[in-house]
Amino acid sequence: TPLVQIRNFSIIAHIDHGKSTLADRLIQACGALSEREMKSQVLDNMELERERGITIKAQTVRLNYPAKDGKTYVLNLMDTPGHVDFAYEVSRSLAACEGSLLVVDASQGVEAQTLANVYQAIDANHEIVPVLNKVDLPAADVPRVKAQIEEVIGISAEDAVEVSAKTGLNIEAVLEALVTRLPPPKGDDKAPLKALLVDSWYDPYLGVIILVRVKEGRLKKGAKIRMMSNGAVYHVDQLGVFLPHMTQVDDLGPGEMGYINAAIKTVADCNVGDTITEENKPAAEPLAGFKPSVPVVWCGLYPVNADDFEKLRDSLAKLRLNDASFHYETETSAALGFGFRCGFLGLLHLEIIQERLSREFNLDLIATAPSVVYHLFRSNGGMEELHNPADMPDGSVIERIEEPWIKATIMVPDEYLGAVLALCTERRGQQEDLTYVGNRAMAVYRLPLNEVVFDFYDRLKSATRGYASFDYQMDGYEESDLVKISILVNQEPVDALAFVAHRSVAETRGRAICARLKELIPRQLFKIAIQAAIGSRVIARETIGALSKDVTAKCYGGDISRKRKLLEKQKEGKKRMRQFGKVEIPQSAFLAALKMD
Ligand code: GTP
């Protein structure tokens, strides 16, 4: 296909504005799948994505579109995730395209992630075509949302395409807009090969698959390729495109997207953002690539059953291949044994990885309380990153600690603004800006990330009955009066429950956690003391009374099947407990204990 007949585009949108539904319609309109194959939301193909109704991995599809000008165009669609935690995946999809469809729900209007995504697209020099979706809904207000796009985003909405992805209204107009309004890719067919490594994942049948966007030169089946960041060399066994079924091709030229299968064994060789060149005719310089992702939240993951450690290591390696933004390293805990310290882009990301480990890999895990990355300056000089609260040294050797801050944008209907401002203040927020777009307020706040990671979304959602939207960017580090709170169970510190908090809230949180643990730790045959302490100073204490009765005692001896069930249940409970000294703590306590409310 000549370059002028190729268009590479992403779809960007706030969550639930209809991005996946629109993608399905475009695929259907181009006849890429038969009616029978056209399950809804073709692109959300991970089981978990379907269940949660969100897109996690960026996917790509190649469509053939016979346009009104009589020519057939190749349209490469890159799907992008909508959730704030996955901004990184959005940025790499955008780097592979020249333009974006900006989907805005005409009944909702511009939301926080509409803004975040569109700014990323503008940064990537994209041509942007606004698409107003859900015009079939009675609540749709096209003129209002057009005005909003112009006012808030600052791009023209005059030629916005009005569609209903649900009914299929005006889908043809979207395809025409792609052809007529987006620029074709550029690139020299004869130049040395430069292909951007956009994504990689592990396919259980094929092994490692790499998704690339060719920028310069020609990638051929059978060629010897080299990863420019680490010099690893591979032989291209298979080359193909997603139609959306995997379909083999002989070569891919500039502007094209496709996959490589090259019998790659070393996961570490596939760095997203890397440039792939040809071994025999290498490019002099790699592509600009994009910024590597930086995990902002860390937690420890430990197998409940110590024998599962190797299996966990294996599974993490496979997940990492599917998700370059996920990081991990080995760690040992006095309480939990051998495990891994894992870094995530946010709490949702953490939950998803945890869920995938248990579902896809059948692993029973304990997760320790999530923590942000602190900068620790010792009195004897030198800065170190603190990923694990348990590692925080004694106050006397610390000169100062800095914590990460974020800049958050929250959009909310007027009537809930008060609740949002109260929440931000409670979390040590500093207001930067407050403006109105119609009857929606847009508040910009600086907040310590530490105050956001645990349950900020949940609180924001319930305080605004789900009407607020939220997005954030990292905004540097600042010195702060932080202390480590240790949790002791019968005088023994449980390293996995230690956490760092601002001094002003340390006591309240210490007390809340002791109270929570009292609920979560079942009574045992002896008295259990639960304490929270800063250094050697105890700031909170709860006691769980001793219990000596057999659980079946309350069955009055009569019903034998009921008795068996209870015993079974007790056994099940045992499996999920960890032993601390003499005390057993249920797995659920570790995460739940640190959720504040
Ligand atoms: P993520 O993948 O989670 O980012 O969401 P998304 O933007 O892909 O949204 P999705 O396509 O899953 O659509 C969200 C909801 O809106 C679904 O229940 C769709 O059925 C519905 N929806 C999508 N398009 C339309 C439309 O044109 N009209 C109406 N009435 N509903 C729509």
Boltz pocket constraint, residues with backbone or C-beta under 6 A from the ligand:
constraints:
  - pocket:
      binder: B
      contacts: [[A, 13], [A, 14], [A, 15], [A, 16], [A, 17], [A, 18], [A, 19], [A, 20], [A, 21], [A, 22], [A, 52], [A, 53], [A, 54], [A, 55], [A, 80], [A, 81], [A, 82], [A, 83], [A, 133], [A, 134], [A, 135], [A, 136], [A, 137], [A, 163], [A, 164], [A, 165], [A, 166], [A, 167]]
      max_distance: 6.0
